[in-house]
Amino acid sequence: MKLSRFTAFSSSLLLGAVLALTGAGAAQAAETAALDYVALGDSYSSGVGSGSYDSASGDCKRSTKAYPVLWKNANAPSSFAFTACSGARTGDVTASQLGPLSTATDLVSITIGGNDAGFADVMTTCVLQSESTCISRVNQAKGYVDSTLPGQLDSVYSAIHNKAPNAHVVVLGYPRFYKLGGSCVAGLSENERRAINDASDYLNAATAKRAANHGYTFVSVVPAFTGHEICSSGTAWLHSVNWLNIGESYHPTAAGQSGGYLPSLNGAV
């Protein structure tokens, strides 16, 4: 990251609070505008599940309600590039999402790794097949996280550094999907829900370790989503299986983007 610019941005937040008392809060907006932001990643960053998709993004399904756009709208950076794409794997990021990165980039956000680990197939298996088959598929995914995913994450993180060596990189994780002992009376068994939650934690832990090894900031969104999981008594911020729009199943709603991911990013910037 360009330390001088990013430090100036961070310092401006405190300065803005002081100047607001004297009617000069516009100085904060002026400093924030110096930030160059690039949003990378998969469907959790593109905003699948939140609706309001930009037709120009095609199958990438980039939403105006996704957390990167919400952050951009609130902070008015000097430049904003949004290349996150539904279905993206680590290789897709390195192949087609890094174009906007440069030595001028100050901030990068990313969610990645879930598709590499077979997230969609795990959920399909668990919804359609037996409990034992579901748990076996979850364990297979965890084995992939141990054996193969770390190298794939290293490739992505190294590629980001090579193109944007001065950027502050924020790696966001995935939520737990289910409230155990919650209000669901049908669907997956409690053992299946527990196994899926454990797999999410497992993936987050592996991602956090790789991010830390590259000097990047990992942010867990689990605390923000607590009380808003599927089967919770409150408002769920995640879609359950949706047979009418299967692609949105197990993705954050608009409220999950604004109430879960956006504050998590804010806390890391």
C-alpha positions in Angstrom: 0.0 0.0 0.0 1.1 3.5 -0.6 1.6 4.2 3.1 1.4 8.0 2.8 -1.9 8.0 1.0 -3.5 5.3 3.1 -2.2 6.8 6.3 -3.7 10.1 5.2 -7.0 8.4 4.6 -7.1 6.8 8.0 -6.0 10.0 9.7 -8.7 11.9 7.9 -11.4 9.8 9.7 -10.3 11.2 13.0 -9.7 14.7 11.6 -13.2 14.7 10.0 -14.8 14.1 13.4 -13.0 17.0 14.9 -13.6 19.4 12.0 -17.3 18.5 11.9 -17.7 20.2 15.2 -16.5 23.4 13.6 -18.5 23.0 10.5 -15.6 21.8 8.3 -16.5 18.1 7.9 -16.0 18.4 4.2 -12.3 17.9 4.7 -12.9 14.3 5.5 -14.6 13.6 2.2 -11.8 15.3 0.3 -9.2 13.0 1.9 -11.3 9.9 1.4 -11.5 10.7 -2.3 -7.8 10.0 -2.6 -8.3 6.3 -2.1 -8.1 3.9 -5.1 -10.2 0.7 -4.5 -10.4 -2.6 -6.4 -12.9 -5.3 -5.4 -12.0 -8.8 -6.4 -13.5 -12.2 -5.7 -16.4 -14.7 -6.1 -20.2 -14.5 -5.7 -20.0 -13.4 -2.1 -18.2 -10.2 -3.3 -20.1 -9.8 -6.5 -23.4 -9.8 -4.5 -25.2 -12.9 -5.7 -28.3 -13.2 -3.6 -28.8 -9.5 -3.0 -30.6 -8.7 -6.3 -30.3 -5.5 -8.4 -27.7 -7.0 -10.7 -25.9 -4.8 -13.3 -26.9 -6.2 -16.7 -23.6 -5.3 -18.1 -21.9 -7.7 -15.7 -23.6 -10.7 -17.4 -23.1 -14.0 -15.6 -20.8 -12.4 -13.1 -23.9 -10.9 -11.4 -22.4 -7.9 -9.9 -25.0 -6.2 -7.7 -25.5 -2.6 -6.8 -26.2 -3.9 -3.3 -22.9 -5.8 -2.9 -20.6 -4.6 -0.1 -17.9 -3.2 -2.5 -20.5 -0.9 -4.1 -21.9 0.1 -0.8 -18.4 0.9 0.5 -17.8 3.0 -2.7 -21.1 4.8 -2.3 -20.3 5.7 1.3 -16.7 6.7 0.9 -16.4 8.1 -2.7 -12.9 6.9 -3.5 -11.1 8.5 -6.4 -11.3 5.3 -8.4 -13.3 2.1 -8.0 -13.0 -1.1 -10.0 -15.3 -4.0 -9.4 -14.2 -7.3 -11.1 -15.6 -9.9 -8.6 -17.6 -12.6 -10.5 -20.1 -15.2 -9.6 -18.5 -18.7 -9.7 -15.0 -17.4 -9.6 -12.2 -19.7 -8.4 -8.7 -18.7 -7.6 -7.5 -19.3 -11.2 -10.3 -17.0 -12.5 -9.1 -14.2 -10.2 -5.5 -14.4 -11.5 -6.7 -14.9 -15.1 -9.3 -12.2 -15.5 -9.8 -10.0 -12.4 -6.4 -8.3 -11.8 -6.4 -5.9 -14.7 -7.3 -2.8 -12.7 -4.6 -3.3 -10.1 -1.5 -1.1 -10.2 1.1 0.5 -8.0 -1.5 3.2 -7.4 -4.0 0.9 -5.8 -4.5 1.6 -2.1 -7.2 -0.9 -1.1 -8.2 -4.4 -2.3 -10.9 -6.6 -1.0 -11.5 -10.2 -1.9 -13.5 -13.3 -1.0 -12.2 -16.5 -2.7 -11.6 -20.2 -2.1 -15.2 -21.5 -1.5 -15.7 -22.6 -5.1 -12.2 -24.2 -5.3 -13.2 -26.3 -2.2 -16.4 -27.4 -3.9 -18.9 -25.3 -2.0 -21.7 -25.7 -4.6 -21.3 -29.5 -4.9 -21.2 -29.9 -1.1 -24.5 -28.1 -0.7 -26.1 -30.0 -3.6 -24.9 -33.3 -2.1 -26.2 -32.5 1.3 -29.6 -31.3 0.1 -30.3 -34.2 -2.2 -28.5 -37.2 -0.7 -28.2 -39.0 2.7 -26.7 -37.7 5.9 -23.7 -40.0 5.6 -23.1 -39.0 2.0 -23.3 -35.4 2.9 -20.8 -35.7 5.8 -18.5 -37.7 3.6 -18.6 -35.0 0.9 -17.9 -32.3 3.6 -14.9 -34.3 4.8 -13.6 -34.6 1.2 -13.8 -30.8 0.8 -11.9 -30.3 4.1 -9.2 -32.6 2.7 -9.0 -30.4 -0.4 -8.6 -27.3 1.9 -5.7 -29.1 3.6 -3.9 -30.4 0.5 -4.5 -28.1 -2.4 -6.2 -24.8 -1.5 -3.3 -23.2 0.4 -1.1 -23.2 -2.8 -4.0 -21.8 -4.8 -4.5 -19.0 -2.3 -0.8 -18.3 -2.3 -0.9 -17.9 -6.1 -3.7 -15.3 -5.9 -2.2 -13.4 -3.0 1.2 -13.3 -4.7 -0.3 -12.1 -8.0 -2.1 -9.3 -6.1 1.1 -8.2 -4.5 3.0 -8.3 -7.8 0.5 -6.0 -9.4 -0.4 -3.8 -6.4 2.5 -3.9 -4.0 1.4 -0.8 -2.1 -2.2 -1.9 -1.5 -3.8 -2.7 1.8 -5.5 -6.1 1.1 -8.5 -7.2 3.0 -9.5 -10.9 2.8 -13.0 -11.5 4.0 -14.2 -15.0 5.0 -17.5 -16.8 4.8 -20.3 -16.9 7.4 -21.5 -20.0 9.2 -24.7 -21.0 7.4 -26.9 -22.5 10.1 -28.0 -21.7 13.6 -27.7 -25.0 15.4 -30.6 -25.9 17.5 -32.6 -23.3 15.6 -36.1 -23.0 14.3 -35.8 -25.2 11.2 -38.2 -28.1 11.4 -37.4 -29.6 8.0 -34.5 -29.9 5.5 -31.0 -30.9 6.6 -30.4 -32.8 9.8 -28.6 -31.2 12.7 -25.6 -33.3 12.1 -25.4 -32.1 8.5 -25.8 -28.5 9.5 -23.1 -28.9 12.1 -20.8 -30.5 9.5 -21.4 -27.6 7.0 -20.7 -25.0 9.7 -17.5 -26.8 10.7 -16.4 -26.8 7.1 -17.0 -23.1 6.8 -14.8 -22.5 9.9 -12.2 -24.9 8.5 -12.0 -22.9 5.2 -11.9 -19.6 7.1 -9.0 -20.8 9.3 -7.0 -22.0 6.3 -7.7 -18.7 4.4 -6.7 -16.6 7.5 -3.4 -18.4 7.8 -2.5 -17.9 4.1 -3.6 -14.2 4.2 -1.5 -13.6 7.3 1.6 -15.2 5.7 1.3 -12.6 2.9 0.8 -9.7 5.3 -2.8 -9.3 4.4 -5.7 -8.6 6.8 -8.2 -11.4 7.2 -11.6 -10.5 8.5 -14.1 -13.1 9.8 -17.8 -12.2 9.1 -19.0 -14.9 11.5 -19.6 -12.4 14.4 -21.6 -10.0 12.1 -23.8 -12.9 10.9 -24.4 -14.4 14.3 -28.1 -14.4 15.0 -28.9 -14.1 11.3 -28.0 -17.6 10.1 -30.4 -19.9 8.4 -32.7 -21.4 11.1 -32.2 -18.5 13.4 -35.2 -17.0 15.1 -34.4 -13.5 13.8 -34.1 -12.3 10.2 -31.9 -14.6 8.2 -29.2 -12.8 6.2 -28.6 -15.9 4.1 -30.8 -17.6 1.5 -31.7 -21.2 2.2 -32.2 -23.5 -0.8 -34.3 -21.7 -3.4 -35.6 -24.1 -6.1 -36.9 -21.2 -8.1 -33.5 -19.5 -8.2 -31.0 -22.1 -7.3 -28.0 -19.8 -7.9 -29.0 -17.6 -5.0 -29.2 -20.5 -2.5 -26.8 -20.1 0.4 -25.7 -16.6 -0.5 -26.1 -13.4 1.5 -29.2 -11.4 1.1 -29.0 -7.6 0.6 -29.2 -7.3 4.4 -26.3 -9.7 4.7 -24.2 -7.5 2.4 -25.1 -4.3 4.2 -25.3 -5.6 7.7 -22.7 -8.4 7.6 -20.0 -7.8 4.9 -20.0 -4.0 4.8 -19.3 -3.4 8.5 -16.7 -6.2 8.4 -14.8 -4.3 5.6 -15.3 -1.0 7.4 -13.6 -2.4 10.5 -10.5 -3.4 8.5 -10.0 -0.2 6.5 
